[in-house]
Amino acid sequence: MAKYLDFEEPIVKIENRIKELELIKDEAGVQEELDRLRAELQRLYREIYASLTPWQRVMLARHPDRPYTLDYIKLMTEDFIELHGDRRFGDDPAVITGLATIDGEKIILVGQEKGRTTRDKIVRNFGMMHPEGYRKALRVMKLGEKFHRPVLTLIDTPGAYPGIGAEERGQAEAIAYNLREMASLRTPIVAVVTGEGGSGGALGIGVADRVYMLENAFYSVISPEGCAAILWRDAAKAPEAAAALKITAQDLLELRVIDGIIPEPLGGAHRNPKETADNIKKVVLDAFRELKKLPPDELVRKRREKYQRMGVINIEDTQNTPN
């Protein structure tokens, strides 16, 4: 059964009525009422989804039926060979890495996977990567550099796993190392935030020549609940925090943190995963075609300049800072 969010309540009532009438649609006058209700349903969809709040987009990004990396692999690729392990500690099922082909384009694919069933969520650690996951991701990306394959990363995580074991094995160092190495990787990199883009957990596979977001994804240094707990000591203020953080695709495009927004079907990506995957595929392949024209040195230079433009350094302040 379809799962609905709180703000979709008006939609639920009409869809349920349509289902009831479809059982007796051969009766006189029923088809006319069905047509009216379907037109009203489309109007409601457009009205509701044209004015979503940041918090409502967060809810959509976390929708339990939203497509995950494994879904996109099935919908976007002709073949996929998964590669495991970081060659130092072990494998991390929270991230899927491997060789893929999309419309004949041979690529490296790296994507965070939350898991669909309860058992799979536990195995995948809800998409929260351990340090070995970041090392595995980078190991496979470097294969892309070696064999001249562009890299696609699909970002969907609440954040990096904060457990004691992960910290003991160098969680912060693993993420920082990925940031440095991805900045210098001599092959095109495209990142797409498909759901949650949480903190360093997302950034660890997010340094790219082009960064895109699905229309209802979000990308943030902290979750709205975490921000609300720190600022107001009240996680219930998460909707206010979501608005203040500027975490939606629309906000981040305006701030030039991302390079583009990939549209979703009306009602969210889970309403039509195939259409969503096709939209991602088109944007990614167009970006790869453009980026592959650049020599590796220029590609790296432009990637670094892209991130340097996001910050402002006051040279006078740095010169006057005591040693």
C-alpha positions in Angstrom: 0.0 0.0 0.0 1.1 3.5 -0.8 2.4 5.5 2.2 1.2 9.1 2.5 2.7 12.0 4.4 0.7 14.3 6.7 0.4 17.2 4.1 -0.9 14.7 1.5 -4.2 14.1 3.4 -6.4 15.9 0.9 -4.9 13.7 -1.8 -5.6 10.5 0.1 -9.3 11.2 0.4 -9.7 11.7 -3.4 -7.5 8.7 -4.3 -9.5 6.5 -2.0 -12.8 7.7 -3.6 -11.4 7.1 -7.1 -10.5 3.5 -6.1 -14.1 3.0 -4.8 -15.7 4.3 -8.0 -13.3 2.3 -10.3 -15.0 -0.8 -8.9 -18.4 0.3 -10.3 -17.3 2.5 -13.2 -19.7 0.7 -15.6 -22.7 2.2 -13.8 -24.4 5.2 -15.2 -22.8 8.5 -14.3 -19.8 7.0 -12.6 -17.3 7.7 -15.4 -18.2 11.4 -15.4 -17.6 11.6 -11.6 -14.3 9.7 -12.1 -13.1 12.2 -14.7 -14.0 15.1 -12.4 -12.2 13.5 -9.4 -9.1 12.8 -11.5 -8.9 16.3 -12.7 -9.3 17.5 -9.1 -6.6 15.2 -8.0 -4.1 16.6 -10.6 -5.0 20.1 -9.5 -4.4 19.2 -5.8 -1.1 17.6 -6.6 0.1 20.7 -8.5 -1.1 23.1 -5.8 0.4 21.1 -2.9 3.8 20.4 -4.5 4.2 23.9 -5.9 4.4 25.3 -2.4 6.3 22.7 -0.3 8.0 24.0 2.8 11.7 22.9 3.5 10.5 20.5 6.2 8.0 18.9 3.8 10.8 18.4 1.3 12.8 16.8 4.2 9.9 14.4 4.7 9.8 13.5 1.0 13.6 12.9 1.0 13.1 10.4 3.8 10.0 8.8 2.3 10.2 5.0 3.0 9.3 4.2 -0.6 11.8 6.6 -2.2 14.2 4.9 -4.6 17.6 4.0 -3.3 20.9 3.2 -5.0 20.1 -0.4 -5.7 16.9 0.7 -7.4 18.7 3.2 -9.6 21.3 0.6 -10.5 18.5 -1.6 -11.8 16.7 1.2 -13.6 19.7 3.1 -15.1 22.4 0.5 -15.9 22.7 -2.2 -18.5 25.2 -4.1 -16.3 26.8 -3.7 -12.9 29.7 -5.6 -11.3 29.9 -4.9 -7.6 33.4 -4.5 -6.0 33.8 -5.1 -2.3 36.3 -4.2 0.5 38.8 -1.5 1.3 41.8 -3.9 1.3 42.6 -2.7 4.9 39.8 -3.7 7.2 36.7 -5.1 5.5 33.6 -4.4 3.5 31.0 -1.8 4.3 27.5 -2.7 3.0 26.3 0.9 3.6 28.0 1.9 0.3 27.8 0.0 -3.0 30.6 0.4 -5.5 31.4 -1.1 -8.8 31.7 -1.0 -12.6 28.6 0.0 -14.5 27.4 0.8 -18.0 24.8 3.5 -18.7 23.6 3.8 -22.3 27.0 2.4 -23.5 29.0 4.7 -21.2 31.3 2.7 -19.0 31.5 4.3 -15.6 32.4 3.8 -11.9 29.4 3.9 -9.7 29.5 4.6 -5.9 26.2 5.0 -4.0 25.0 4.9 -0.4 22.3 2.3 0.3 19.9 2.5 3.3 18.2 -0.8 2.8 14.5 -1.5 2.2 13.5 -4.2 4.7 14.2 -4.1 8.5 16.9 -6.8 8.1 18.5 -5.0 5.2 18.4 -1.7 7.0 20.4 -3.2 9.8 22.9 -4.8 7.4 23.3 -1.6 5.4 23.5 0.4 8.7 20.7 2.7 7.4 23.2 4.1 4.8 25.6 5.4 7.5 29.1 4.6 6.3 32.0 3.4 8.4 35.6 4.5 7.6 36.2 1.3 5.6 33.2 2.4 3.4 34.9 5.7 2.5 38.2 3.8 1.8 36.4 1.3 -0.4 34.7 4.1 -2.3 38.0 5.9 -2.9 39.7 2.7 -3.9 37.1 2.1 -6.6 37.2 5.7 -7.7 40.9 5.4 -8.3 40.2 2.5 -10.6 38.1 4.9 -12.6 41.2 7.2 -12.8 43.4 4.3 -13.8 41.1 3.0 -16.5 39.8 6.4 -17.7 36.2 5.8 -16.5 34.1 8.7 -15.2 32.7 8.4 -11.7 29.1 8.8 -10.6 28.3 9.0 -6.9 24.7 8.8 -5.5 24.4 10.4 -2.1 21.7 9.4 0.4 22.7 9.2 4.0 21.8 10.7 7.4 25.5 11.1 8.0 28.6 9.0 8.6 28.3 6.4 11.4 29.3 8.0 14.7 30.0 4.8 16.7 33.0 4.1 18.8 34.4 1.5 16.4 34.1 3.8 13.5 36.0 6.6 15.4 38.7 4.1 16.5 39.2 3.1 12.9 39.6 6.7 11.8 36.2 8.0 10.6 37.2 11.7 10.4 40.6 10.9 8.7 38.9 8.7 6.1 36.4 11.4 5.2 39.1 14.1 5.1 41.4 11.9 3.0 38.5 11.4 0.5 38.0 15.1 0.2 41.6 15.7 -0.7 41.9 12.8 -3.1 38.7 13.4 -4.9 39.7 17.0 -5.4 42.7 15.7 -7.4 41.2 12.7 -9.2 42.1 12.9 -12.9 38.7 11.7 -14.2 35.3 13.3 -14.4 33.2 13.1 -11.2 29.4 13.7 -11.0 27.5 13.6 -7.7 23.8 13.4 -7.3 22.0 13.9 -4.0 19.0 11.5 -4.3 17.6 11.8 -0.8 19.4 12.9 2.4 22.7 14.6 2.1 23.8 14.5 5.7 27.0 16.3 6.8 30.5 14.8 6.3 28.8 11.5 5.6 27.7 13.0 2.3 30.7 15.1 1.6 33.0 12.0 1.8 31.8 11.0 -1.7 30.5 14.4 -2.8 33.5 16.3 -4.1 32.7 16.4 -7.8 33.0 18.5 -11.0 29.2 18.6 -11.1 26.9 18.3 -8.1 23.2 17.8 -8.7 20.2 17.3 -6.4 16.9 15.7 -7.0 14.1 18.3 -6.6 13.0 17.0 -3.1 16.4 16.0 -1.7 18.2 18.0 0.9 21.9 18.7 1.6 23.0 20.0 5.0 25.8 20.2 7.5 23.4 18.8 10.2 19.9 17.4 10.3 17.1 19.8 11.1 16.4 17.8 14.3 20.1 18.1 15.4 20.1 21.8 14.6 16.9 22.4 16.6 18.2 20.4 19.6 21.4 22.6 19.6 19.8 26.0 19.0 16.5 25.6 20.9 17.1 22.4 22.9 13.9 21.2 21.3 13.9 18.7 18.4 10.3 19.6 17.7 11.5 22.8 16.2 13.0 20.9 13.3 10.6 22.6 10.7 12.0 26.0 11.7 15.5 24.7 11.6 15.0 23.2 8.1 13.9 26.7 6.8 16.9 28.4 8.5 19.5 26.0 7.3 18.8 26.6 3.6 19.0 22.9 2.8 16.7 22.5 -0.2 17.9 22.1 -3.8 16.3 25.5 -4.6 18.2 27.2 -1.8 21.5 25.6 -2.6 21.3 26.3 -6.3 20.8 30.0 -5.5 23.8 29.8 -3.2 25.8 28.1 -5.9 26.6 25.1 -3.8 25.1 22.8 -6.4 25.1 23.0 -10.2 21.6 22.0 -11.0 18.2 20.5 -9.9 16.9 17.2 -11.4 13.1 17.2 -11.6 11.0 14.5 -9.9 7.6 13.2 -11.0 4.7 15.1 -9.4 4.3 13.7 -5.9 8.0 12.7 -5.5 10.5 10.3 -6.8 8.7 7.3 -5.2 5.6 8.0 -7.4 7.5 7.0 -10.6 11.0 5.7 -9.9 11.6 4.9 -13.6 10.9 8.5 -14.7 13.2 9.7 -11.9 16.0 7.4 -13.0 15.6 8.6 -16.6 15.9 12.2 -15.5 19.1 11.4 -13.5 20.6 9.4 -16.4 20.0 12.2 -18.9 21.7 14.9 -16.7 24.6 12.6 -15.7 25.4 11.5 -19.3 25.2 15.1 -20.6 27.6 16.2 -17.8 30.0 13.3 -18.6 30.0 14.2 -22.3 31.0 17.8 -21.4 33.6 17.0 -18.8 35.3 14.3 -20.9 36.3 17.0 -23.4 38.6 18.6 -20.8 42.2 17.5 -20.3 42.9 16.0 -16.9 44.9 19.0 -15.7 42.2 21.4 -16.6 39.5 19.2 -15.1 41.3 19.1 -11.8 42.0 22.9 -11.9 38.3 23.7 -12.6 37.1 21.3 -9.9 39.3 23.0 -7.3 38.3 26.5 -8.4 34.6 25.5 -8.1 35.1 24.8 -4.4 37.4 27.7 -3.8 34.6 30.1 -5.0 32.3 28.8 -2.3 34.3 30.5 0.5 35.6 34.0 1.0 39.0 34.6 2.5 40.0 38.1 3.9 43.7 38.3 3.1 44.2 41.2 5.5 42.7 39.3 8.4 45.0 36.3 7.7 48.1 38.6 7.5 47.2 40.3 10.8 46.7 37.0 12.6 49.4 36.4 15.3 51.6 33.3 14.6 
